[in-house]
């Protein structure tokens, strides 16, 4: 039944009653005409924390009910402001503030309004919006700003530390303009789906950019989507050794939470901005067109801010770069496998290998993170250079001589095994896939050449290895001594399982000091100069080394990793001290236990991380050959290397993969026919 009595029904201007339409259910419905226009409710798409705002008044028709009529059933042409629906449907009365809804039967009696589960009338503001509408609106606006800032920062975030500056974020990303244009024209449901997908993609891109920044800081390169996932296990092991199991677990959990938070928050941010664009479509359309025009003009004219182009396509370029890196990695795998099958000395008969070193005890020793910056950086060089000069003098008094030069490592800041394998195999191994490929084959290594002759016993001293290491066979080692069987009972020094002095003393006790019927070829990895360079061991009297327990007090009194690693000045100082310790330990060993037939080849595996070596440091590492027999160094006289342990600044620089063939050739090896 209609809510109006016959006398109250709307009439035309000539006084005749208006026609009413009856919906399919038989209930009469008031026809909607201009003079019964209702006030529009606030935008239904209002975001969280925003109060719905209604027009102050509704337009009244030409006939108005007197204000003092006292009739509860007011003329429908005068609608109260804030009405959620001025054109009420069948059986519904327009809500008037302060008055209960009337009975649909036309009696004018109040009826109950359906309530929400919490007893609140449906559609009424609740929570903060009800109590503090102004504050709610402020929070909503603030959230909009944060969402906008998050999206822009994600689109402009550099993936190299050198580009991480304020000017990088004062740019106009074309992806934002194009994305806004797409979201404006889409209907609601597709718009939400596209916004969620775009947000997740933007979150994933942000995570990859953060990975690139981390890899650039530690390894001097970006994150490889194909090959670098295995390095997370090594990173966790490094943290476990440096800060303990609890700290490593906490760090792993924090990383997982951070990744999930970035993905979820970025998706929510894009969805919120999409809703904002739809709510203000005319303004958003004009703004998008204006920004697109500005971007085109800036691109055409090359406008820059702080030396950086204002018009940016950084996100799209980043995606393209990663796709190209993935493709290059997949192509490289097949190409390298083919190159590894070619071997200049692979088919050389044993009797034609290393004839110039027969009868010599040869030591190939890697010093962790011993890079060019150690001898040239203003902070580290004074102490390291003094140590090298003193060591050269001491060797001379003991009857030894040395020559040194530079090698360019295949790795930087970490992944030492890539440097080791490059040096020993004569192949450029700069990623994990190449390493897996070469170590799974039978390519001749420098150490393997000694075993192939049958004239040497070959051993490895590797305190950094703490589990099964099948690569020992590839490197041609008759026996491997790792952290588990070197007999050490002292404390770890952060990542390093034992001091270098102890590792060399164990080598003397287990192998070099014993009687053997063949000369010894050894591969030794010294680890005390591994980051985080705290605490650093101290040299103790040789007869007190024992099982390593003597280092307990030294380790406890040393500096804490957290106090050193994050301080740019202290970390350089401690890095330099660690290199000095490793060099002294090695030279002390040679002078004490070496003899006329001792030949020492020692080098760094890679430069230290960028925090120590600098953002634009080379990948060069020092390499020296020490011998008591003058004929050993005469064979490399044509190399142009510097006399002594410290290579000159202008000494030759070779790629590390070229050393194997140069060394084999210098010491009497004949290439394969």
C-alpha positions as CSV (number, residue, x, y, z in Angstrom):
1,X,0.0,0.0,0.0
2,X,1.2,3.5,-0.7
3,X,2.6,5.6,2.0
4,X,0.6,8.6,0.9
5,X,-3.1,9.2,1.5
6,X,-5.2,10.1,-1.5
7,X,-5.1,13.8,-0.6
8,X,-1.3,13.7,-0.2
9,X,-0.5,12.0,-3.5
10,X,1.6,14.1,-5.9
11,X,-0.3,16.1,-8.5
12,X,0.5,17.8,-11.8
13,X,0.6,21.5,-11.9
14,X,-2.9,21.5,-13.2
15,X,-4.1,19.8,-10.1
16,X,-4.6,16.3,-11.5
17,X,-3.1,13.4,-9.6
18,X,0.2,12.0,-11.0
19,X,0.1,8.5,-12.4
20,X,1.7,5.8,-10.3
21,X,3.4,2.7,-11.7
22,X,3.1,-0.7,-10.2
23,X,6.1,-2.9,-10.1
24,X,5.8,-6.6,-10.9
25,X,5.0,-7.4,-7.3
26,X,1.8,-5.3,-7.4
27,X,3.0,-2.6,-5.0
28,X,2.5,0.9,-6.3
29,X,5.7,2.9,-6.8
30,X,6.0,6.7,-7.0
31,X,7.2,7.8,-10.4
32,X,10.5,9.6,-10.3
33,X,10.3,13.2,-11.7
34,X,12.5,16.2,-11.6
35,X,10.5,17.9,-8.9
36,X,10.8,14.8,-6.6
37,X,14.6,14.6,-7.0
38,X,16.4,13.3,-4.0
39,X,19.6,14.3,-2.5
40,X,22.4,11.9,-3.7
41,X,24.1,10.0,-1.0
42,X,27.9,10.2,-0.6
43,X,30.1,8.2,-2.9
44,X,29.5,4.5,-2.3
45,X,33.1,3.9,-3.0
46,X,34.4,5.9,-0.1
47,X,37.5,4.3,1.3
48,X,38.1,3.1,4.8
49,X,38.2,5.8,7.4
50,X,36.1,8.2,5.2
51,X,32.7,9.5,6.2
52,X,30.1,9.5,3.5
53,X,29.1,13.1,2.8
54,X,25.6,14.0,1.6
55,X,24.3,17.3,0.1
56,X,23.1,19.8,2.6
57,X,19.5,20.0,1.3
58,X,17.4,18.4,-1.3
59,X,15.6,20.5,-3.9
60,X,12.0,21.2,-3.0
61,X,9.2,21.0,-5.5
62,X,6.8,23.9,-6.2
63,X,4.3,22.7,-3.6
64,X,5.6,22.7,-0.1
65,X,3.9,21.3,3.0
66,X,3.7,24.0,5.7
67,X,6.4,23.7,8.3
68,X,3.7,23.7,11.1
69,X,1.5,21.0,9.5
70,X,2.7,18.5,12.1
71,X,2.1,15.7,9.6
72,X,4.6,12.9,10.1
73,X,4.2,12.0,6.4
74,X,5.9,14.9,4.9
75,X,5.6,15.8,1.2
76,X,7.9,13.4,-0.7
77,X,9.3,16.3,-2.7
78,X,11.0,17.7,0.4
79,X,13.6,15.2,1.3
80,X,15.8,15.5,4.3
81,X,19.5,16.0,3.7
82,X,21.6,13.0,4.2
83,X,18.9,10.6,3.0
84,X,20.4,7.4,1.9
85,X,17.7,7.0,-0.8
86,X,15.3,9.8,-1.7
87,X,13.4,7.6,-4.1
88,X,12.3,5.0,-1.7
89,X,11.1,1.7,-3.2
90,X,8.0,-0.2,-2.4
91,X,7.4,-0.6,1.3
92,X,10.2,1.8,2.2
93,X,10.1,5.3,3.6
94,X,12.9,7.8,3.2
95,X,14.9,8.0,6.4
96,X,14.6,11.4,8.2
97,X,17.3,12.2,10.8
98,X,15.8,12.0,14.2
99,X,12.6,10.2,13.2
100,X,12.1,6.4,13.1
101,X,11.1,4.8,9.8
102,X,7.3,4.5,9.3
103,X,5.3,1.4,8.8
104,X,4.9,0.5,5.1
105,X,1.3,-0.1,5.7
106,X,0.7,3.7,5.5
107,X,-0.4,4.1,9.1
108,X,2.6,6.3,9.8
109,X,3.5,4.2,12.8
110,X,7.2,3.7,13.5
111,X,8.8,0.4,12.4
112,X,12.0,-1.2,13.4
113,X,15.1,-0.6,11.2
114,X,17.1,-3.7,10.4
115,X,20.2,-3.7,12.6
116,X,23.7,-4.9,12.1
117,X,24.9,-7.8,14.3
118,X,26.4,-5.3,16.7
119,X,23.0,-3.6,17.2
120,X,24.0,-0.6,15.1
121,X,21.5,0.5,12.3
122,X,22.7,-0.8,9.0
123,X,24.6,1.7,6.9
124,X,25.4,4.0,9.9
125,X,29.1,5.0,10.4
126,X,30.8,2.9,13.0
127,X,34.1,2.9,14.9
128,X,36.5,5.8,14.4
129,X,34.3,7.3,11.6
130,X,31.4,7.6,14.0
131,X,33.3,9.0,16.9
132,X,35.9,11.2,15.1
133,X,34.9,11.8,11.5
134,X,37.5,14.5,10.9
135,X,40.3,12.4,12.2
136,X,39.0,9.5,10.1
137,X,39.1,11.6,7.0
138,X,42.6,12.8,7.9
139,X,43.8,9.2,8.3
140,X,42.3,8.2,5.0
141,X,44.0,11.1,3.2
142,X,47.3,10.1,4.9
143,X,46.9,6.5,3.8
144,X,46.3,7.6,0.2
145,X,49.5,9.6,0.3
146,X,51.5,6.7,1.7
147,X,50.1,4.4,-1.0
148,X,51.0,6.8,-3.7
149,X,54.5,7.3,-2.2
150,X,55.0,3.5,-1.9
151,X,54.1,2.9,-5.6
152,X,56.3,5.7,-6.9
153,X,59.3,4.6,-4.8
154,X,58.9,1.1,-5.9
155,X,58.8,2.2,-9.6
156,X,61.9,4.3,-9.2
157,X,64.0,2.3,-6.7
158,X,67.5,1.8,-8.2
159,X,69.1,-1.6,-8.2
160,X,72.7,-0.4,-7.8
161,X,74.0,1.3,-4.6
162,X,75.8,4.0,-6.7
163,X,72.4,5.2,-8.1
164,X,70.7,5.3,-4.7
165,X,70.3,9.1,-4.2
166,X,67.6,11.6,-3.8
167,X,67.6,12.6,-7.5
168,X,66.6,9.1,-8.5
169,X,63.2,9.5,-6.8
170,X,62.5,13.0,-8.3
171,X,61.4,11.5,-11.6
172,X,58.2,10.9,-13.4
173,X,57.7,7.1,-14.0
174,X,55.9,6.4,-17.3
175,X,54.6,3.1,-15.8
176,X,52.6,5.1,-13.3
177,X,51.0,7.2,-16.1
178,X,50.1,4.1,-18.2
179,X,48.9,2.2,-15.2
180,X,46.6,5.0,-14.1
181,X,45.2,5.3,-17.6
182,X,44.3,1.6,-17.6
183,X,42.8,1.6,-14.2
184,X,40.6,4.6,-15.0
185,X,38.8,3.0,-17.9
186,X,38.3,-0.4,-16.4
187,X,35.0,-1.4,-14.7
188,X,35.1,-2.2,-11.0
189,X,35.8,-6.0,-10.9
190,X,38.4,-6.0,-13.7
191,X,39.9,-2.9,-12.1
192,X,40.4,-4.6,-8.8
193,X,41.9,-7.8,-10.4
194,X,44.3,-5.7,-12.5
195,X,45.3,-3.6,-9.5
196,X,46.0,-6.7,-7.3
197,X,48.1,-8.3,-10.1
198,X,50.0,-5.1,-10.8
199,X,50.6,-4.6,-7.0
200,X,52.0,-8.1,-6.6
201,X,54.2,-7.6,-9.7
202,X,55.4,-4.3,-8.4
203,X,56.1,-5.9,-5.0
204,X,58.1,-8.7,-6.7
205,X,60.1,-6.1,-8.6
206,X,60.8,-4.3,-5.4
207,X,62.1,-7.5,-3.8
208,X,64.4,-8.2,-6.8
209,X,65.7,-4.6,-6.6
210,X,66.5,-5.0,-2.9
211,X,68.3,-8.3,-3.8
212,X,70.3,-6.5,-6.4
213,X,71.3,-3.8,-3.9
214,X,72.4,-6.5,-1.4
215,X,74.4,-8.5,-4.0
216,X,75.9,-5.3,-5.4
217,X,77.1,-4.4,-1.8
218,X,78.6,-7.8,-1.1
219,X,79.4,-9.4,-4.5
220,X,79.7,-6.4,-6.8
221,X,77.0,-7.6,-9.2
222,X,73.2,-8.0,-9.4
223,X,71.1,-11.0,-8.4
224,X,70.9,-13.8,-11.0
225,X,67.4,-15.2,-11.1
226,X,68.6,-18.5,-12.5
227,X,71.7,-19.3,-10.5
228,X,71.8,-17.4,-7.2
229,X,69.1,-19.1,-5.2
230,X,71.6,-21.6,-3.8
231,X,73.6,-18.7,-2.2
232,X,70.9,-18.2,0.4
233,X,71.9,-21.4,2.1
234,X,75.5,-20.1,2.2
235,X,74.3,-16.7,3.5
236,X,72.4,-18.4,6.3
237,X,75.5,-20.5,7.2
238,X,77.6,-17.4,7.2
239,X,75.1,-15.7,9.6
240,X,75.1,-18.8,11.8
241,X,78.8,-18.7,12.1
242,X,78.9,-15.0,12.6
243,X,76.0,-14.3,15.0
244,X,75.0,-17.7,16.2
245,X,72.0,-20.0,15.3
246,X,69.4,-17.9,17.0
247,X,70.5,-14.8,15.2
248,X,70.6,-16.6,11.8
249,X,67.1,-18.0,12.4
250,X,65.8,-14.5,13.4
251,X,67.3,-13.0,10.3
252,X,65.8,-15.7,8.0
253,X,62.3,-15.2,9.6
254,X,62.7,-11.4,9.2
255,X,63.6,-11.8,5.5
256,X,60.5,-14.0,4.9
257,X,58.2,-11.5,6.7
258,X,59.7,-8.6,4.8
259,X,59.1,-10.2,1.5
260,X,55.5,-11.1,2.3
261,X,54.9,-7.6,3.7
262,X,56.3,-6.0,0.6
263,X,54.0,-8.1,-1.7
264,X,50.9,-7.6,0.4
265,X,51.3,-3.9,1.1
266,X,52.2,-3.1,-2.5
267,X,49.0,-4.9,-3.7
268,X,46.9,-3.0,-1.2
269,X,48.5,0.3,-2.2
270,X,47.7,-0.2,-5.9
271,X,44.1,-1.3,-5.1
272,X,43.6,1.8,-2.9
273,X,44.9,4.1,-5.6
274,X,42.7,2.4,-8.2
275,X,39.7,3.1,-6.1
276,X,40.7,6.7,-5.7
277,X,41.1,7.1,-9.4
278,X,37.6,5.6,-10.0
279,X,36.1,7.9,-7.3
280,X,37.5,11.0,-9.0
281,X,37.4,9.8,-12.6
282,X,37.1,13.2,-14.3
283,X,40.0,14.8,-12.3
284,X,42.1,11.6,-12.6
285,X,41.6,11.6,-16.4
286,X,42.7,15.2,-16.8
287,X,45.7,14.7,-14.5
288,X,46.8,11.5,-16.3
289,X,46.7,13.2,-19.7
290,X,48.6,16.1,-18.3
291,X,51.3,13.9,-16.7
292,X,51.6,11.9,-19.9
293,X,52.1,15.1,-21.9
294,X,54.8,16.2,-19.4
295,X,56.6,12.8,-19.7
296,X,56.6,13.0,-23.5
297,X,58.0,16.6,-23.4
298,X,60.7,15.7,-20.9
299,X,61.7,12.7,-22.9
300,X,61.9,14.8,-26.1
301,X,63.9,17.6,-24.5
302,X,66.0,15.5,-22.2
303,X,65.1,17.5,-19.0
304,X,67.2,16.4,-16.0
305,X,67.2,16.9,-12.3
306,X,70.4,16.4,-10.3
307,X,72.0,14.8,-13.4
308,X,69.1,12.3,-13.7
309,X,66.5,12.4,-16.6
310,X,63.1,13.5,-15.2
311,X,61.2,11.1,-17.6
312,X,61.8,7.6,-16.3
313,X,61.1,4.1,-17.6
314,X,63.1,2.5,-14.8
315,X,60.7,-0.3,-13.9
316,X,60.2,-1.5,-17.5
317,X,63.9,-1.3,-18.2
318,X,64.6,-3.3,-15.0
319,X,62.2,-6.1,-16.1
320,X,63.7,-6.1,-19.6
321,X,67.3,-6.3,-18.1
322,X,66.4,-9.2,-15.9
323,X,64.8,-11.1,-18.8
324,X,67.9,-10.5,-20.9
325,X,70.1,-11.8,-18.0
326,X,68.0,-14.9,-17.8
327,X,68.3,-15.5,-21.5
328,X,72.1,-14.9,-21.4
329,X,72.5,-17.3,-18.5
330,X,70.7,-20.1,-20.3
331,X,72.8,-19.5,-23.5
332,X,76.0,-19.3,-21.5
333,X,75.4,-22.8,-19.9
334,X,75.6,-24.5,-23.3
335,X,78.5,-22.3,-24.6
336,X,80.6,-22.9,-21.5
337,X,80.1,-26.7,-21.5
338,X,81.5,-26.7,-25.0
339,X,84.5,-24.5,-24.0
340,X,85.3,-26.7,-21.0
341,X,85.8,-29.7,-23.3
342,X,88.7,-27.9,-24.9
343,X,91.9,-28.2,-22.9
344,X,95.4,-27.1,-24.1
345,X,97.2,-29.5,-21.7
346,X,94.4,-32.1,-21.2
347,X,96.1,-34.6,-23.5
348,X,99.7,-34.0,-22.5
349,X,101.5,-37.2,-21.4
350,X,102.4,-37.2,-17.6
351,X,106.2,-37.2,-18.3
352,X,105.8,-33.9,-20.2
353,X,104.1,-32.0,-17.4
354,X,105.9,-29.7,-14.9
355,X,109.4,-31.0,-15.6
356,X,110.8,-27.7,-14.3
357,X,109.5,-28.3,-10.8
358,X,110.3,-32.0,-10.2
359,X,111.5,-32.6,-6.7
360,X,110.0,-29.4,-5.3
361,X,107.5,-29.1,-2.5
362,X,104.9,-26.7,-4.0
363,X,102.3,-24.8,-2.0
364,X,99.4,-23.1,-3.7
365,X,97.9,-20.8,-1.0
366,X,94.8,-18.6,-1.2
367,X,94.4,-15.7,1.3
368,X,90.8,-14.9,1.8
369,X,89.7,-11.4,0.4
370,X,93.3,-10.4,-0.2
371,X,92.6,-7.8,-2.9
372,X,94.4,-4.8,-4.6
373,X,92.7,-2.4,-2.1
374,X,94.7,-4.0,0.7
375,X,97.9,-2.6,-0.7
376,X,96.6,0.6,-2.2
377,X,93.7,1.9,-0.1
378,X,94.9,4.9,2.1
379,X,93.4,3.3,5.2
380,X,94.7,-0.3,4.8
381,X,97.8,0.2,2.7
382,X,100.2,1.5,5.3
383,X,99.9,-1.5,7.6
384,X,99.7,-4.1,4.8
385,X,102.6,-2.6,2.8
386,X,104.8,-2.5,5.9
387,X,104.0,-6.1,6.5
388,X,104.8,-7.1,2.9
389,X,108.0,-5.1,3.0
390,X,109.1,-6.7,6.3
391,X,108.2,-10.2,5.0
392,X,110.2,-9.7,1.8
393,X,113.2,-8.7,3.9
394,X,112.9,-11.6,6.2
395,X,112.6,-14.0,3.3
396,X,115.7,-12.5,1.8
397,X,117.7,-13.1,5.0
398,X,116.5,-16.8,4.9
399,X,117.7,-17.3,1.3
400,X,114.3,-16.8,-0.5
401,X,113.3,-14.5,-3.3
402,X,109.9,-13.5,-4.6
403,X,108.2,-11.9,-7.6
404,X,104.7,-10.6,-7.7
405,X,102.0,-9.3,-10.1
406,X,98.3,-8.8,-10.5
407,X,95.5,-11.2,-11.5
408,X,91.9,-10.2,-12.2
409,X,89.6,-12.4,-10.2
410,X,86.4,-13.9,-11.7
411,X,84.5,-13.0,-8.5
412,X,84.3,-10.0,-6.1
413,X,83.4,-9.7,-2.4
414,X,82.6,-13.4,-1.9
415,X,82.0,-16.8,-3.6
416,X,85.7,-17.6,-3.1
417,X,85.3,-21.0,-4.8
418,X,84.7,-19.3,-8.1
419,X,88.1,-17.6,-7.8
420,X,89.8,-20.9,-6.7
421,X,88.3,-22.8,-9.7
422,X,89.2,-20.1,-12.2
423,X,92.8,-19.9,-11.0
424,X,93.3,-23.7,-11.0
425,X,91.2,-24.7,-14.1
426,X,92.3,-22.0,-16.6
427,X,88.6,-21.3,-17.3
428,X,86.6,-18.2,-16.5
429,X,84.2,-19.4,-13.8
430,X,82.1,-16.4,-12.7
431,X,78.8,-18.1,-11.7
432,X,77.5,-21.2,-10.0
433,X,76.4,-22.9,-13.2
434,X,79.8,-22.7,-14.7
435,X,81.3,-24.0,-11.4
436,X,78.9,-27.0,-11.4
437,X,79.6,-27.7,-15.1
438,X,83.4,-27.7,-14.8
439,X,83.6,-29.6,-11.5
440,X,81.4,-32.3,-12.9
441,X,83.8,-32.9,-15.8
442,X,87.4,-33.9,-16.2
443,X,89.0,-30.6,-17.2
444,X,92.7,-30.6,-16.1
445,X,93.4,-28.4,-13.1
446,X,96.7,-27.0,-12.0
447,X,96.7,-29.2,-8.9
448,X,95.4,-32.1,-11.0
449,X,98.4,-31.8,-13.3
450,X,100.8,-32.5,-10.3
451,X,98.9,-35.7,-9.5
452,X,98.7,-36.7,-13.2
453,X,102.5,-36.8,-13.3
454,X,102.6,-39.4,-10.4
455,X,105.6,-37.5,-9.1
456,X,103.9,-35.7,-6.2
457,X,101.6,-36.5,-3.3
458,X,98.7,-34.0,-3.5
459,X,96.8,-32.8,-0.4
460,X,94.3,-30.1,0.5
461,X,94.2,-28.0,3.7
462,X,90.7,-26.5,3.8
463,X,89.5,-25.3,7.2
464,X,86.5,-23.6,5.6
465,X,85.1,-26.9,4.4
466,X,82.8,-28.4,7.0
467,X,80.9,-31.1,5.1
468,X,81.5,-33.6,2.4
469,X,83.3,-32.0,-0.6
470,X,83.3,-34.2,-3.7
471,X,85.2,-31.5,-5.7
472,X,88.4,-32.9,-4.1
473,X,88.5,-35.5,-6.9
474,X,88.1,-32.8,-9.6
475,X,91.0,-30.9,-8.2
476,X,93.2,-34.0,-8.1
477,X,93.8,-34.2,-4.4
478,X,95.0,-37.5,-2.9
479,X,93.8,-36.4,0.5
480,X,91.7,-33.6,1.9
481,X,91.9,-32.2,5.4
482,X,88.9,-30.0,6.3
483,X,87.6,-28.4,9.5
484,X,86.5,-31.8,10.8
485,X,89.8,-33.6,10.7
486,X,92.5,-30.9,11.4
487,X,92.3,-31.6,15.1
488,X,91.2,-28.1,16.2
489,X,89.7,-27.7,19.6
490,X,89.7,-24.0,20.0
491,X,87.0,-21.3,19.3
492,X,85.7,-20.1,16.0
493,X,86.7,-16.6,15.0
494,X,83.4,-15.5,13.5
495,X,83.1,-17.3,10.1
496,X,86.6,-18.7,10.2
497,X,86.7,-22.1,11.9
498,X,90.3,-21.7,13.0
499,X,93.2,-19.3,12.9
500,X,95.6,-19.4,9.9
501,X,98.5,-20.1,12.2
502,X,96.8,-23.2,13.5
503,X,95.8,-24.5,10.0
504,X,99.5,-24.2,8.9
505,X,100.7,-25.9,12.0
506,X,98.3,-28.7,11.4
507,X,99.6,-29.0,7.8
508,X,103.1,-29.4,9.2
509,X,102.0,-32.0,11.8
510,X,99.8,-34.0,9.5
511,X,101.7,-33.9,6.2
512,X,104.7,-31.7,5.5
513,X,106.6,-32.6,8.6
514,X,106.2,-36.3,8.0
515,X,108.6,-38.5,6.0
516,X,107.2,-39.2,2.5
517,X,108.7,-40.8,-0.6
518,X,107.4,-38.1,-2.9
519,X,107.5,-34.3,-2.9
520,X,104.3,-32.6,-1.7
521,X,101.9,-30.5,-3.6
522,X,99.4,-28.7,-1.4
523,X,96.4,-26.5,-1.9
524,X,95.9,-24.4,1.3
525,X,92.9,-22.1,1.9
526,X,93.6,-19.5,4.7
527,X,90.4,-18.1,6.2
528,X,91.2,-15.7,9.0
529,X,90.8,-12.6,6.7
530,X,87.2,-13.6,5.9
531,X,84.5,-11.0,6.7
532,X,83.3,-9.7,9.1
533,X,86.9,-9.3,10.2
534,X,86.2,-9.5,13.9
535,X,87.5,-10.9,16.1
536,X,91.0,-11.4,14.6
537,X,93.4,-14.0,16.0
538,X,96.8,-13.1,17.3
539,X,100.1,-14.9,16.7
540,X,101.1,-17.1,19.6
541,X,104.5,-18.9,20.1
542,X,104.6,-21.9,17.8
543,X,105.2,-24.4,20.6
544,X,102.0,-23.1,22.3
545,X,99.6,-23.7,19.4
546,X,98.7,-27.2,20.5
547,X,95.1,-28.2,19.7
548,X,94.0,-24.5,19.5
549,X,92.7,-24.1,23.1
550,X,95.2,-21.3,23.6
551,X,93.0,-19.1,21.4
552,X,90.1,-19.1,23.8
553,X,91.2,-16.0,25.6
554,X,92.2,-14.2,22.4
555,X,88.8,-14.8,20.9
556,X,86.9,-13.6,23.9
557,X,89.0,-10.4,24.1
558,X,88.6,-9.7,20.4
559,X,86.2,-7.2,18.9
560,X,82.6,-8.1,18.2
561,X,81.5,-8.4,14.5
562,X,78.5,-6.0,15.0
563,X,80.9,-3.3,16.4
564,X,83.1,-3.5,13.3
565,X,81.2,-4.6,10.3
566,X,78.7,-1.7,10.1
567,X,81.3,1.1,10.9
568,X,82.9,2.1,7.6
569,X,86.1,3.3,9.2
570,X,86.6,0.4,11.7
571,X,85.8,-2.3,9.1
572,X,88.6,-1.1,6.8
573,X,91.1,-1.0,9.7
574,X,90.2,-4.5,10.9
575,X,90.2,-5.8,7.3
576,X,93.8,-4.5,6.9
577,X,94.8,-6.1,10.2
578,X,93.4,-9.5,9.2
579,X,95.4,-9.4,5.9
580,X,98.5,-8.6,7.9
581,X,97.9,-11.5,10.2
582,X,97.4,-14.0,7.3
583,X,100.5,-12.8,5.5
584,X,102.6,-13.0,8.6
585,X,101.3,-16.5,9.5
586,X,102.2,-17.8,6.0
587,X,105.7,-16.2,5.8
588,X,106.4,-17.3,9.4
589,X,105.6,-20.9,8.3
590,X,107.8,-20.8,5.2
591,X,110.8,-19.4,7.0
592,X,110.4,-21.8,9.9
593,X,109.6,-25.0,8.0
594,X,110.6,-24.4,4.4
595,X,113.8,-25.5,2.7
596,X,115.7,-25.3,-0.5
597,X,113.0,-27.2,-2.4
598,X,110.1,-25.1,-1.2
599,X,108.1,-23.2,-3.8
600,X,105.2,-21.0,-2.5
601,X,102.5,-19.5,-4.8
602,X,100.1,-17.4,-2.9
603,X,97.4,-15.0,-3.9
604,X,94.0,-13.5,-3.0
605,X,90.9,-15.1,-4.2
606,X,89.0,-11.8,-4.6
607,X,88.6,-8.2,-3.5
608,X,86.8,-7.5,-0.2
609,X,83.2,-6.2,-0.4
610,X,82.4,-2.7,-1.6
611,X,82.2,-1.3,1.9
612,X,85.9,-1.9,2.1
613,X,87.3,-1.8,-1.4
614,X,85.0,1.0,-2.7
615,X,82.1,1.2,-5.2
616,X,84.3,1.3,-8.3
617,X,87.1,-1.0,-7.2
618,X,88.8,-3.3,-9.7
619,X,88.8,-7.1,-9.3
620,X,92.5,-7.3,-9.1
621,X,94.3,-9.4,-6.5
622,X,98.0,-9.7,-5.7
623,X,99.8,-12.9,-6.7
624,X,103.4,-13.8,-5.6
625,X,105.8,-16.7,-6.2
626,X,108.4,-17.4,-3.5
627,X,111.3,-19.8,-4.0
628,X,114.7,-20.7,-2.5
629,X,116.1,-22.1,-5.7
630,X,116.9,-19.1,-8.0
631,X,116.1,-21.2,-11.1
632,X,112.4,-21.3,-10.2
633,X,112.1,-17.5,-10.5
634,X,114.4,-17.3,-13.6
635,X,111.8,-19.3,-15.5
636,X,109.3,-16.4,-15.0
637,X,111.7,-13.6,-15.7
638,X,109.8,-12.8,-18.9
639,X,106.6,-12.2,-17.0
640,X,107.6,-8.7,-16.0
641,X,106.6,-9.2,-12.4
642,X,107.8,-7.0,-9.6
643,X,110.6,-8.2,-7.3
644,X,109.3,-8.9,-3.7
645,X,105.9,-9.7,-2.3
646,X,104.3,-6.4,-3.2
647,X,103.4,-5.9,-6.9
648,X,104.1,-2.5,-8.3
649,X,101.2,-0.3,-9.3
650,X,102.2,-0.7,-13.0
651,X,102.9,-4.5,-12.8
652,X,101.2,-6.6,-15.5
653,X,97.6,-7.5,-14.9
654,X,96.3,-10.8,-16.3
655,X,93.0,-12.4,-16.1
656,X,93.0,-15.1,-13.5
657,X,92.1,-17.9,-15.9
658,X,95.3,-17.3,-17.9
659,X,97.6,-18.3,-15.0
660,X,97.3,-22.1,-15.4
661,X,98.6,-22.2,-18.9
662,X,101.3,-19.6,-18.2
663,X,102.5,-21.5,-15.2
664,X,102.4,-24.9,-16.9
665,X,104.3,-23.5,-19.8
666,X,106.9,-21.7,-17.7
667,X,107.7,-24.9,-15.8
668,X,108.2,-27.3,-18.7
669,X,104.8,-28.6,-19.7
670,X,104.1,-29.4,-23.4
671,X,100.7,-28.5,-24.9
672,X,98.6,-31.4,-26.1
673,X,99.4,-32.5,-29.7
